[in-house]
Amino acid sequence: MQEYEQVCRYNVPVTRDHIEIYTDGACSGNPGPAGAGAILRWNGHEKELSVYLGEATSNIAELMAVRLALESVKNRKIPVRIHLDSTYTLGILSLGWKAKANQQLVAEVRALVKTFTSISFIKVPGHAGVPLNERADELARAAIERGG
């Protein structure tokens, strides 16, 4: 089971020690048109990702945002800290919750998580003014607007 850290970081510095990731999924209706957004920061670099997912649920969008971010990390030996506002995704990926739905996607994301040397999941409040979480949400919503 991965480490779970319950903290709120509002101004996270860009660091060489680990990769900071913020993810969010968005859905217009549930199910409905969905998008995933992510921001990765490391060693003075920042990358934004925004992908339209088609018809999906909010839980799928949240899981896909994490998957999208982790798949874009080239060096999986660098520790990763993922900030997310989804209790569902946190529970599925780090607290040992059993997947009743989305079992194949959950299995794929869990397998991806295991390819990293060190991952911490950090719960942040959604829609509460956490700048990088708000930006990840904007990226997910922009994907819906572009794709839908």
C-alpha positions in Angstrom: 0.0 0.0 0.0 1.3 3.5 -0.9 1.9 6.2 1.6 -1.0 8.6 2.2 -0.4 12.1 3.5 -3.3 14.4 4.6 -1.9 17.9 4.1 -2.7 21.0 2.2 0.2 22.8 0.4 -0.8 26.0 -1.3 2.5 27.2 -2.6 4.6 24.2 -3.4 8.1 25.1 -4.7 9.6 23.5 -7.8 12.1 21.0 -6.4 14.8 18.5 -7.6 14.0 16.1 -4.7 10.7 14.9 -6.1 8.1 15.5 -8.9 5.1 17.4 -7.7 1.9 16.4 -9.6 -1.6 17.9 -9.3 -4.4 16.0 -11.0 -8.1 16.5 -11.5 -10.9 15.0 -13.5 -14.0 16.8 -14.7 -17.3 15.5 -16.0 -20.3 17.4 -17.5 -23.0 15.2 -16.1 -22.3 12.0 -14.4 -21.8 10.1 -16.7 -21.2 12.7 -19.4 -18.4 14.3 -21.4 -15.3 14.0 -19.4 -11.8 15.4 -19.3 -8.5 15.0 -17.3 -6.0 17.6 -16.4 -2.6 17.4 -14.7 0.4 19.6 -13.8 3.8 18.2 -13.3 6.6 20.2 -11.7 10.3 19.2 -11.3 13.7 20.8 -11.4 12.5 24.2 -12.8 10.2 22.6 -15.4 6.5 22.6 -15.5 4.2 20.5 -17.9 0.5 20.8 -18.3 -1.6 18.0 -19.7 -5.3 18.2 -20.8 -7.1 15.3 -22.4 -10.7 14.8 -23.5 -12.0 11.4 -22.5 -15.4 11.1 -24.2 -18.3 9.8 -22.2 -17.2 8.8 -18.7 -18.0 9.1 -15.0 -16.3 11.5 -12.6 -14.5 8.6 -11.0 -13.1 7.5 -14.3 -12.0 11.1 -15.1 -10.2 11.3 -11.7 -8.4 8.0 -12.3 -7.5 8.9 -15.8 -6.0 12.2 -14.7 -3.6 10.3 -12.4 -2.8 7.8 -15.2 -2.2 10.6 -17.6 0.3 12.3 -15.3 2.1 9.1 -14.3 2.5 7.9 -17.8 4.3 11.2 -18.7 6.9 10.7 -16.0 10.1 9.5 -17.8 12.3 8.7 -14.7 10.3 6.6 -12.3 13.1 6.5 -9.8 12.4 10.1 -8.8 10.0 10.3 -5.9 6.5 11.5 -6.9 3.9 13.4 -4.8 0.5 13.4 -6.3 -2.0 16.1 -5.0 -5.6 15.2 -5.7 -9.0 16.1 -4.5 -10.7 12.8 -5.2 -11.4 10.7 -2.1 -12.4 7.8 -4.4 -9.1 7.9 -6.3 -7.1 8.2 -3.0 -8.9 5.3 -1.5 -8.6 3.1 -4.5 -4.8 3.8 -5.0 -3.5 4.2 -1.5 -5.9 3.0 1.1 -6.7 -0.5 -0.2 -10.3 0.2 -1.2 -11.8 -2.6 -3.3 -12.9 -1.5 -6.8 -16.6 -2.3 -7.4 -16.6 -0.5 -10.7 -13.9 0.4 -13.2 -12.0 -2.7 -12.2 -9.9 -2.9 -15.4 -8.9 0.8 -15.2 -8.2 0.5 -11.5 -6.0 -2.5 -12.1 -4.1 -0.7 -14.8 -3.5 2.4 -12.7 -2.4 0.3 -9.7 0.1 -1.5 -11.9 1.4 1.8 -13.2 1.8 3.1 -9.6 3.9 0.0 -8.8 6.4 1.0 -11.5 7.5 4.0 -9.4 10.1 3.8 -6.6 8.2 6.2 -4.3 4.8 7.7 -4.6 2.9 9.8 -2.0 -0.8 10.7 -2.4 -1.8 14.0 -0.8 -5.4 15.0 -0.4 -6.2 18.6 -1.1 -9.6 20.2 -0.8 -11.4 20.6 -4.1 -12.6 24.0 -5.3 -11.1 25.6 -2.3 -8.5 28.0 -3.9 -5.5 25.6 -4.0 -3.9 27.2 -7.1 -2.5 24.2 -8.8 -5.5 22.1 -8.0 -7.7 24.8 -9.5 -5.4 24.9 -12.6 -5.7 21.1 -13.0 -9.5 21.5 -12.9 -9.3 24.2 -15.5 -7.3 21.9 -17.8 -9.8 19.1 -17.3 -12.7 21.4 -18.1 -10.9 22.9 -21.1 -10.5 19.3 -22.5 -14.3 18.9 -22.3 -14.9 22.2 -24.1 -12.4 21.2 -26.9 -13.6 17.6 -27.2 -17.3 18.0 -26.8 
